Amino acid sequence: ELAEKEGFDSMMILPKELTKHREAIAKAITKSIHGLPQKQQYDGTEPIWMTNEVKAYFPNQIETVGRKEGAYLMFFKETQEVPKDTLGKSPQTLEQEFAAKGLTGWTLEEALLQQRQYIEQHLQEVKPHPDTENFAYLLNSRVQHSGSARVLAVHWYSGSCQVSIHSFLLNFEDVYAGGRTSAIFELG
């Protein structure tokens, strides 16, 4: 009912202990995609670019919040960009707004898997990658850097054909950054 009310049109079934496979997921999703024009393929030498504060914690020191280690269903709305009504709000504000509706944000693993799925379903479009115009906060993936909690965010850099992973303070606001909602249902 919640998923229907929010207009969610997609779902993923995610396995238990997903975070233990973070590095393998990152490698797998950046492999060449059959049917995708060469100028849209991931960069062969560095398909995922990370800021220094993310790279220092990848893969094992990125904290996942709001997820248990069991398998779960994730309902969401497939969009190329984050919803406009989330732009310019801080991760902290979005987290509170989502929680008030019984929703949550996304993790790094969920975003990377969904990005690959999105591309495979939009191969012939001019912009087959999600998050080409704005950063998508990953409210449920965090690092502790210089004594402060930071949420991760992803963005597709078309010029260099890379997924970039950044981190932002919880109170950071930018008109080019927003978040996606999801509804999570644990499986047994």
SVG drawing of the C-alpha trace seen along z (x, -y; Angstrom):
<svg xmlns="http://www.w3.org/2000/svg" viewBox="-2 -26 45 42">
<polyline fill="none" stroke="black" stroke-width="0.4" points="0.0,0.0 2.8,-2.4 4.6,-1.7 1.5,-2.2 0.7,-5.5 4.1,-6.9 3.9,-6.0 6.7,-3.5 6.9,-1.6 9.9,0.6 11.4,3.0 14.6,4.9 15.1,8.1 18.4,7.7 20.3,10.5 21.4,10.8 24.7,9.3 24.7,7.0 27.3,4.7 29.9,7.5 29.8,7.5 30.3,3.7 33.6,4.0 32.4,6.9 29.2,4.9 31.2,1.8 33.4,3.9 30.4,5.8 28.2,2.9 30.9,1.1 31.5,3.8 30.8,3.0 27.1,2.9 26.1,4.6 24.1,2.2 25.2,-1.0 27.1,-3.4 30.8,-3.5 30.7,-7.2 28.3,-6.2 30.3,-3.2 32.2,-3.3 35.8,-4.5 37.9,-1.4 40.7,-2.4 38.7,-4.2 34.9,-3.6 34.2,-4.8 35.8,-7.9 35.8,-8.7 36.7,-11.7 39.6,-11.2 37.4,-11.0 35.3,-8.3 38.3,-6.4 39.9,-6.3 36.9,-4.3 36.0,-2.2 35.0,0.6 34.9,1.8 34.5,-1.4 31.4,-2.8 28.6,-2.5 25.1,-1.4 22.3,-2.7 18.7,-1.7 19.2,1.8 19.5,5.1 21.8,7.9 18.9,10.0 17.4,10.1 14.8,7.4 12.6,6.0 13.2,2.4 10.3,0.4 11.2,-2.8 10.2,-5.1 12.5,-4.8 13.6,-8.3 16.6,-9.6 17.1,-12.4 16.3,-12.9 12.8,-14.4 12.9,-18.2 11.2,-18.7 14.2,-17.2 16.8,-19.5 18.4,-22.1 17.6,-20.3 20.1,-19.0 20.5,-15.2 19.4,-15.7 16.2,-17.5 15.5,-14.8 16.0,-12.0 13.4,-13.6 10.9,-14.2 11.3,-10.6 11.0,-9.1 7.8,-11.1 6.2,-9.2 7.6,-5.9 10.2,-5.9 14.0,-5.8 16.8,-6.8 19.2,-4.6 22.5,-2.9 25.6,-2.9 25.0,0.7 21.3,0.1 22.2,-2.9 25.0,-1.1 22.8,1.9 19.9,-0.3 22.1,-2.4 23.2,0.6 19.6,1.8 18.5,-1.7 21.1,-1.9 20.2,1.5 16.6,0.4 17.4,-3.0 20.2,-2.0 19.0,-4.0 18.2,-7.2 20.4,-10.3 21.1,-10.2 20.9,-6.5 22.6,-7.1 20.8,-8.3 22.0,-11.3 23.6,-13.2 22.3,-16.6 22.3,-16.4 23.9,-14.5 21.8,-11.8 22.4,-11.7 22.7,-8.1 21.2,-8.8 21.8,-5.3 25.5,-5.1 27.9,-7.2 31.5,-7.8 33.0,-9.4 35.5,-11.9 37.4,-14.4 35.0,-13.8 31.9,-14.4 29.3,-12.1 28.9,-12.5 26.4,-10.9 27.6,-9.6 26.2,-10.9 26.5,-9.7 26.6,-11.5 27.4,-10.4 30.1,-12.5 29.4,-12.0 32.6,-13.8 34.8,-11.3 32.3,-8.4 32.5,-7.8 30.3,-7.3 31.5,-9.7 31.0,-9.1 31.3,-12.1 30.4,-12.7 28.6,-15.7 28.0,-16.8 24.5,-16.1 23.6,-19.8 25.0,-20.5 22.5,-22.1 22.9,-22.5 20.4,-23.2 22.1,-20.4 21.7,-17.7 18.7,-15.8 17.5,-12.3 15.4,-9.4 12.9,-7.6 12.4,-3.9 10.3,-1.5 12.1,1.4 10.4,4.7 12.5,7.4 12.2,10.9 12.2,13.5"/>
</svg>
